[in-house]
Amino acid sequence: MNRKRVALIAHDHKKKELIDWVETNKEKMQKFELYATGTTGKMIEEKLNQKVIRLLSGPIGGDQQIGALIADGKIDILIFFWDPLHPLSHDPDIKALLRIAVVWNIPMACNHATADYILNSSLLFDNYERVKPDFSEHNDRKL
């Protein structure tokens, strides 16, 4: 079985919560190929002493880079501790990332509880084949 590729993102007010969650789940995290945006990736790398593929910071394109990886089939799970109570200048990027995760049907956690459910799912280390959307009709349409 291939290692699952997990993207980890956290807004400033949620970084400590995500880092604590990652540290609590360190043993399982070592089984994944980890991707993260900017500072979050650096913090995770230091906390876990594990390689993290680090992308740009969210506000300068990191959220969109993660979205592109999802669309390319290179991310299997998105863990995104976002902060709905603090307005952010790159809110359209955040919504686009959440949308692309749903469009491509990947498991996504936006809070601690859902991340726990995903990480403790019996499907996590199985050869689970998610239903991949068929966009042929959309791609072949005539304008």
LOTIVEX-614747 format. One record per residue (C-alpha): residue number from 1; x negated, y negated, z negated. Coordinates in Angstrom, 1 decimal, m for minus. Each point is the difference from the previous one (the first is absolute). Example, Ala and Ser with C-alpha at 12.3 -4.5 7.8 and 13.67 -1.06 7.14 Angstrom:
[1,[m12.3,4.5,m7.8]]
[2,[m1.4,m3.4,0.7]]
This chain:
[1,[0.0,0.0,0.0]]
[2,[m1.2,m3.5,0.8]]
[3,[m0.5,m2.5,m2.7]]
[4,[2.9,m2.4,m0.3]]
[5,[m0.8,m3.6,0.9]]
[6,[1.4,m2.4,m2.6]]
[7,[0.2,m3.7,0.3]]
[8,[0.0,m2.0,m3.3]]
[9,[1.0,m3.6,m0.2]]
[10,[0.8,m2.3,m2.9]]
[11,[0.9,m3.6,m0.3]]
[12,[m1.9,m2.1,m2.6]]
[13,[2.5,0.4,m2.7]]
[14,[0.2,3.8,0.5]]
[15,[m3.7,0.8,0.5]]
[16,[m0.6,1.0,m3.7]]
[17,[3.0,2.3,0.2]]
[18,[m1.2,1.7,3.1]]
[19,[m3.5,0.3,m1.2]]
[20,[1.2,1.6,m3.3]]
[21,[2.3,2.3,2.0]]
[22,[m2.9,1.1,2.3]]
[23,[m2.3,0.5,m3.0]]
[24,[2.6,2.1,m1.8]]
[25,[0.3,2.1,3.2]]
[26,[m3.7,0.1,0.8]]
[27,[m0.2,3.8,0.5]]
[28,[2.7,0.0,2.6]]
[29,[m1.4,m3.2,1.7]]
[30,[m3.2,1.8,0.6]]
[31,[1.9,2.4,2.3]]
[32,[1.0,m2.8,2.4]]
[33,[m1.6,m2.2,2.5]]
[34,[0.7,m3.5,m1.4]]
[35,[0.7,m3.2,1.9]]
[36,[0.6,m3.4,m1.7]]
[37,[0.1,m3.6,0.7]]
[38,[m2.7,m2.5,m1.2]]
[39,[m0.5,m0.4,m3.7]]
[40,[2.3,2.9,m0.8]]
[41,[m2.3,2.3,1.9]]
[42,[m3.1,m1.3,m1.8]]
[43,[1.6,0.4,m3.4]]
[44,[1.2,3.6,0.8]]
[45,[m3.5,0.9,1.3]]
[46,[m1.6,m1.3,m3.2]]
[47,[2.6,1.7,m2.3]]
[48,[m0.1,3.4,1.7]]
[49,[m3.6,0.0,1.2]]
[50,[1.5,1.2,3.2]]
[51,[m0.3,m1.2,3.6]]
[52,[2.9,m2.2,1.1]]
[53,[0.4,m1.1,3.6]]
[54,[0.5,m3.7,m0.6]]
[55,[1.8,m2.3,2.4]]
[56,[0.6,m3.7,m0.1]]
[57,[1.8,m1.7,m2.8]]
[58,[3.8,0.1,0.5]]
[59,[0.5,m3.7,0.7]]
[60,[m2.6,m0.1,2.7]]
[61,[1.1,3.1,1.9]]
[62,[m0.5,3.1,m2.3]]
[63,[3.7,0.7,m0.3]]
[64,[0.2,0.0,3.8]]
[65,[m3.0,2.2,0.3]]
[66,[1.6,2.6,m2.3]]
[67,[3.2,m0.3,2.1]]
[68,[m2.0,0.7,3.2]]
[69,[m1.6,3.0,m1.6]]
[70,[3.5,1.3,m0.9]]
[71,[1.2,m0.5,3.6]]
[72,[m3.1,1.8,1.3]]
[73,[0.8,3.0,m2.3]]
[74,[m3.1,m0.6,m2.1]]
[75,[1.7,m0.6,m3.4]]
[76,[2.2,2.7,m1.7]]
[77,[1.1,m1.8,m3.1]]
[78,[0.4,m3.7,m1.0]]
[79,[m0.3,m1.0,m3.6]]
[80,[0.8,m3.7,m0.1]]
[81,[0.5,m1.7,m3.4]]
[82,[1.5,m3.2,1.3]]
[83,[1.3,m2.8,m2.2]]
[84,[3.6,m1.0,0.9]]
[85,[0.0,m2.8,m2.7]]
[86,[m2.8,m2.1,1.4]]
[87,[0.4,m1.6,3.4]]
[88,[m2.9,0.6,2.3]]
[89,[m1.2,m1.9,3.1]]
[90,[m0.4,3.2,2.0]]
[91,[3.5,1.3,m0.8]]
[92,[0.8,0.7,3.7]]
[93,[m3.1,2.3,0.2]]
[94,[1.2,1.8,m3.1]]
[95,[3.5,0.6,1.4]]
[96,[m1.6,1.1,3.3]]
[97,[m2.1,2.6,m1.8]]
[98,[3.0,1.3,m2.0]]
[99,[2.0,0.2,3.2]]
[100,[m2.7,1.9,1.9]]
[101,[m0.3,2.6,m2.8]]
[102,[3.7,0.6,0.3]]
[103,[m0.1,0.1,3.8]]
[104,[m2.8,2.6,0.0]]
[105,[1.7,2.0,m2.8]]
[106,[m2.9,0.1,m2.4]]
[107,[0.4,0.4,m3.8]]
[108,[m0.2,m3.4,m1.6]]
[109,[m0.1,m1.1,m3.6]]
[110,[0.5,m3.6,m1.0]]
[111,[m0.1,0.6,m3.8]]
[112,[m1.6,2.1,m2.6]]
[113,[2.9,2.4,m0.4]]
[114,[0.3,0.8,3.7]]
[115,[m3.8,0.4,0.2]]
[116,[0.2,2.6,m2.8]]
[117,[2.8,1.9,1.8]]
[118,[m2.0,0.1,3.3]]
[119,[m3.3,1.0,m1.8]]
[120,[1.8,2.8,m1.9]]
[121,[2.1,1.3,3.0]]
[122,[m0.4,3.7,0.8]]
[123,[m0.4,m1.1,3.6]]
[124,[m3.1,m2.1,m0.6]]
[125,[m2.6,2.6,0.6]]
[126,[2.0,2.2,2.3]]
[127,[m0.2,m0.1,3.8]]
[128,[3.1,m2.2,0.1]]
[129,[1.0,m1.1,3.5]]
[130,[1.9,m3.2,m0.3]]
[131,[2.6,m0.7,2.7]]
[132,[m1.7,m2.3,2.5]]
[133,[2.3,m2.4,1.7]]
[134,[0.5,0.4,3.8]]
[135,[m0.3,m3.4,1.5]]
[136,[0.0,1.2,3.6]]
[137,[3.4,m1.6,0.7]]
[138,[m1.1,m3.3,m1.4]]
[139,[m3.4,0.1,1.8]]
[140,[1.6,1.0,3.4]]
[141,[2.8,m2.7,m0.1]]
[142,[0.4,m2.4,2.9]]
[143,[0.2,m3.6,m0.9]]
